[in-house]
């Protein structure tokens, strides 16, 4: 017995050592992975035991993977010393056989370890070593990953442009790799750097590229950050349509990331977007949603952010009481140690409320407090914004010197923080103040600098303010030619912004329409699923019946005396199954037919809805372009006349007054047609036929255009029998005549003749309006026949039109089954005709028409 014990003790160490030497790699990996992120004492001892075993086992490649995973596990457990030992041991072992990829991977992990320890010098040293080794590797993905890692280190060291260069290198390398794993994140990080430096256009471009790659090579969290960046940058650039789309996609990515509170920032962006485009109800809805989510799952900082958003909306809409309620909510959160920038922002908003109410002492006090808060936390952009706010208050008070001082200070801070938007705004606001102070040329130059900055970052709202102020100062400084150029750019930019706003609103309506369409598709899929379930149920019943039949057959076949009975029963069962199958098939066919009819009805409804939306699109676009443009020209001309240095000559005054008259006439005519069109679309027009003396309606309608005829030196000839009495709706007849006369004047050449004539025709009276103008273009008649389109053109002297007038005439005539007839005259010009029912008692009293002439 003693001999056996002695032998066991002699060979036990060898057995244990031999077992550890031969322990499979997978066992190590499984144990390491199970202990990752476990910081208990027992876990630390077990990891230490594995480390000792791996170090003792030598430098064989089978130990490399466990060593790498062990080093990563130590790093996650913040045991940086042992983590570094594992990576250094791996480098030592892999260097003996020049295993490039393993060496590079280890150096990269050491660089990552340096960032975890906040030792960025170490991180950069090992990152550069990893890059040097990776260039000997054919693995492009590895090289891209190293560039990306070095970029993160530079960013931590506040060397943003070096970081941007590294991310650009990561992108360039990843494009050549297959698959391009790190390209999405590199675009994302580069976008964040560009955004912080105020290059919003470039930042948005890289964020958009990252959103293309991240769904395949990234996490929902990264994708959400990408959409957040796109939305933020597009808000800064003034492209609210793209900002809205990105924020909506970001909300979807936030839902997939399943992290509480991720959607709060995106809801805040949606709130800002809808506030910027004037959809205040939508802005309030999303702002309240953000506040509710923040109160349920978010931090006090998130609650403060949402409350500030709501306060700004109410301040913008002129609701000071509601604004103060939400600002008080932010001030209450100060006890919960929220970031001081939120308190500072609330104080700045409060100062703006006081300034709007002309409480300048309170406004200055609140603005000063905001500036102190931002100064304490060294928030340069916040300081710049507070100084800008103080300058606006002083300007409202009439204290020009103090306003200039504060604007100059805000400009310096915006330049230091690389906020080009704020820099541009400060320059534009400073210009008029220096001009008023007497430094006229310097003031104009400042505005030009601000416009240049705004053009480089594509800030359309700042450009609009800049050109408006530049025109005013150049005009006052007698720089008429430069002022005219600035005015032209202002009007062009204003038209562009109005069109963009209209398209943004229409896009929002179309986005809602797409959601409805998706819901209908879901309903259709649910209907198809129900049919499939019914078919499966039918098949299951058939199978069950067949199984029962087979069981019955087996039972009855076992009894030799019941063979005939079994046969009869089997036949009956088969017949019953066939009958049930036929009935079920017909039932399913009927369901399919019903569903098909419903789908067809839905499709017809969708087609009708699309037609209505197209008509509405045209209507809104026409309002945004024609009506606002006409009224904008009126405003611009009045501003031009109102300047102190305006000394009109006879020719200039006449030309300007003609422009005012034409804009006013076109606006009035367009407004009348818009009201008529709106009534038509709401089906609010009813025919009220009554006897009318035709010549009286013509004279009353013609009188409205007396000034237009005189201005264009036109003669109006009315060749209508004074006894003609027609039976129609007077208002509808006046609307049609007014539009036809307006078009005849617009398309007539100066000094021409317009003739209104008519003749009886089969119980009706054919009324014609003839001009000697430019005539109709080819295909005009077929386009006019389509009531869904507005056909427009320019007059002989540049008069503009929307085409809605002729569309209104066509639609009104169709109420009484009539239509317009167009013809080009042989001698030039156009004749437009339509028929009106004659009063029955006068059909026999029509005599030869007598002539009456209006000479205007």
Secondary structure as the mmCIF struct_conf table of DSSP 4:
data_model
#
loop_
_struct_conf.conf_type_id
_struct_conf.id
_struct_conf.beg_label_comp_id
_struct_conf.beg_label_asym_id
_struct_conf.beg_label_seq_id
_struct_conf.end_label_comp_id
_struct_conf.end_label_asym_id
_struct_conf.end_label_seq_id
HELX_RH_AL_P HELX_RH_AL_P1 UNK A 2 UNK A 21
TURN_TY1_P TURN_TY1_P1 UNK A 22 UNK A 22
HELX_RH_AL_P HELX_RH_AL_P2 UNK A 25 UNK A 35
TURN_TY1_P TURN_TY1_P2 UNK A 36 UNK A 37
BEND BEND1 UNK A 40 UNK A 40
HELX_RH_AL_P HELX_RH_AL_P3 UNK A 41 UNK A 56
TURN_TY1_P TURN_TY1_P3 UNK A 57 UNK A 57
BEND BEND2 UNK A 59 UNK A 59
HELX_RH_3T_P HELX_RH_3T_P1 UNK A 61 UNK A 63
HELX_RH_AL_P HELX_RH_AL_P4 UNK A 64 UNK A 76
TURN_TY1_P TURN_TY1_P4 UNK A 77 UNK A 78
HELX_RH_AL_P HELX_RH_AL_P5 UNK A 80 UNK A 95
TURN_TY1_P TURN_TY1_P5 UNK A 96 UNK A 98
HELX_RH_AL_P HELX_RH_AL_P6 UNK A 100 UNK A 116
TURN_TY1_P TURN_TY1_P6 UNK A 117 UNK A 118
HELX_RH_AL_P HELX_RH_AL_P7 UNK A 120 UNK A 134
TURN_TY1_P TURN_TY1_P7 UNK A 135 UNK A 136
BEND BEND3 UNK A 137 UNK A 138
HELX_RH_AL_P HELX_RH_AL_P8 UNK A 140 UNK A 156
TURN_TY1_P TURN_TY1_P8 UNK A 157 UNK A 158
HELX_RH_AL_P HELX_RH_AL_P9 UNK A 160 UNK A 175
TURN_TY1_P TURN_TY1_P9 UNK A 176 UNK A 176
BEND BEND4 UNK A 177 UNK A 179
TURN_TY1_P TURN_TY1_P10 UNK A 181 UNK A 182
HELX_RH_AL_P HELX_RH_AL_P10 UNK A 183 UNK A 196
TURN_TY1_P TURN_TY1_P11 UNK A 197 UNK A 198
HELX_RH_AL_P HELX_RH_AL_P11 UNK A 200 UNK A 214
TURN_TY1_P TURN_TY1_P12 UNK A 215 UNK A 216
BEND BEND5 UNK A 217 UNK A 218
HELX_RH_AL_P HELX_RH_AL_P12 UNK A 220 UNK A 237
TURN_TY1_P TURN_TY1_P13 UNK A 238 UNK A 238
HELX_RH_AL_P HELX_RH_AL_P13 UNK A 240 UNK A 257
TURN_TY1_P TURN_TY1_P14 UNK A 258 UNK A 258
TURN_TY1_P TURN_TY1_P15 UNK A 260 UNK A 262
HELX_RH_AL_P HELX_RH_AL_P14 UNK A 263 UNK A 276
TURN_TY1_P TURN_TY1_P16 UNK A 277 UNK A 278
HELX_RH_AL_P HELX_RH_AL_P15 UNK A 280 UNK A 297
BEND BEND6 UNK A 298 UNK A 298
HELX_RH_AL_P HELX_RH_AL_P16 UNK A 300 UNK A 316
TURN_TY1_P TURN_TY1_P17 UNK A 317 UNK A 318
HELX_RH_AL_P HELX_RH_AL_P17 UNK A 320 UNK A 332
HELX_RH_3T_P HELX_RH_3T_P2 UNK A 333 UNK A 336
TURN_TY1_P TURN_TY1_P18 UNK A 337 UNK A 337
HELX_RH_AL_P HELX_RH_AL_P18 UNK A 340 UNK A 356
TURN_TY1_P TURN_TY1_P19 UNK A 357 UNK A 358
HELX_RH_AL_P HELX_RH_AL_P19 UNK A 360 UNK A 376
TURN_TY1_P TURN_TY1_P20 UNK A 377 UNK A 378
HELX_RH_AL_P HELX_RH_AL_P20 UNK A 380 UNK A 397
TURN_TY1_P TURN_TY1_P21 UNK A 398 UNK A 398
HELX_RH_AL_P HELX_RH_AL_P21 UNK A 400 UNK A 416
TURN_TY1_P TURN_TY1_P22 UNK A 417 UNK A 418
HELX_RH_AL_P HELX_RH_AL_P22 UNK A 420 UNK A 437
TURN_TY1_P TURN_TY1_P23 UNK A 438 UNK A 438
HELX_RH_AL_P HELX_RH_AL_P23 UNK A 440 UNK A 456
TURN_TY1_P TURN_TY1_P24 UNK A 457 UNK A 458
HELX_RH_AL_P HELX_RH_AL_P24 UNK A 460 UNK A 476
TURN_TY1_P TURN_TY1_P25 UNK A 477 UNK A 478
HELX_RH_AL_P HELX_RH_AL_P25 UNK A 480 UNK A 557
TURN_TY1_P TURN_TY1_P26 UNK A 558 UNK A 558
BEND BEND7 UNK A 559 UNK A 559
HELX_RH_3T_P HELX_RH_3T_P3 UNK A 560 UNK A 562
HELX_RH_AL_P HELX_RH_AL_P26 UNK A 563 UNK A 622
HELX_RH_PI_P HELX_RH_PI_P1 UNK A 623 UNK A 627
HELX_RH_AL_P HELX_RH_AL_P27 UNK A 628 UNK A 642
BEND BEND8 UNK A 643 UNK A 643
TURN_TY1_P TURN_TY1_P27 UNK A 644 UNK A 645
HELX_RH_AL_P HELX_RH_AL_P28 UNK A 650 UNK A 681
TURN_TY1_P TURN_TY1_P28 UNK A 682 UNK A 683
STRN STRN1 UNK A 690 UNK A 693
HELX_RH_AL_P HELX_RH_AL_P29 UNK A 694 UNK A 704
TURN_TY1_P TURN_TY1_P29 UNK A 705 UNK A 705
HELX_RH_AL_P HELX_RH_AL_P30 UNK A 706 UNK A 711
TURN_TY1_P TURN_TY1_P30 UNK A 712 UNK A 713
STRN STRN2 UNK A 715 UNK A 719
TURN_TY1_P TURN_TY1_P31 UNK A 722 UNK A 723
STRN STRN3 UNK A 725 UNK A 728
HELX_RH_AL_P HELX_RH_AL_P31 UNK A 730 UNK A 746
TURN_TY1_P TURN_TY1_P32 UNK A 747 UNK A 747
BEND BEND9 UNK A 748 UNK A 748
HELX_LH_PP_P HELX_LH_PP_P1 UNK A 749 UNK A 749
TURN_TY1_P TURN_TY1_P33 UNK A 750 UNK A 751
STRN STRN4 UNK A 753 UNK A 761
TURN_TY1_P TURN_TY1_P34 UNK A 762 UNK A 763
STRN STRN5 UNK A 764 UNK A 770
BEND BEND10 UNK A 773 UNK A 774
HELX_LH_PP_P HELX_LH_PP_P2 UNK A 776 UNK A 777
TURN_TY1_P TURN_TY1_P35 UNK A 778 UNK A 779
HELX_RH_AL_P HELX_RH_AL_P32 UNK A 780 UNK A 785
TURN_TY1_P TURN_TY1_P36 UNK A 787 UNK A 788
TURN_TY1_P TURN_TY1_P37 UNK A 796 UNK A 797
BEND BEND11 UNK A 798 UNK A 798
BEND BEND12 UNK A 803 UNK A 803
HELX_RH_AL_P HELX_RH_AL_P33 UNK A 804 UNK A 814
TURN_TY1_P TURN_TY1_P38 UNK A 815 UNK A 817
STRN STRN6 UNK A 821 UNK A 824
TURN_TY1_P TURN_TY1_P39 UNK A 826 UNK A 827
BEND BEND13 UNK A 828 UNK A 829
STRN STRN7 UNK A 830 UNK A 837
STRN STRN8 UNK A 838 UNK A 838
HELX_LH_PP_P HELX_LH_PP_P3 UNK A 839 UNK A 839
HELX_RH_3T_P HELX_RH_3T_P4 UNK A 840 UNK A 842
TURN_TY1_P TURN_TY1_P40 UNK A 843 UNK A 844
HELX_LH_PP_P HELX_LH_PP_P4 UNK A 848 UNK A 851
STRN STRN9 UNK A 852 UNK A 854
#
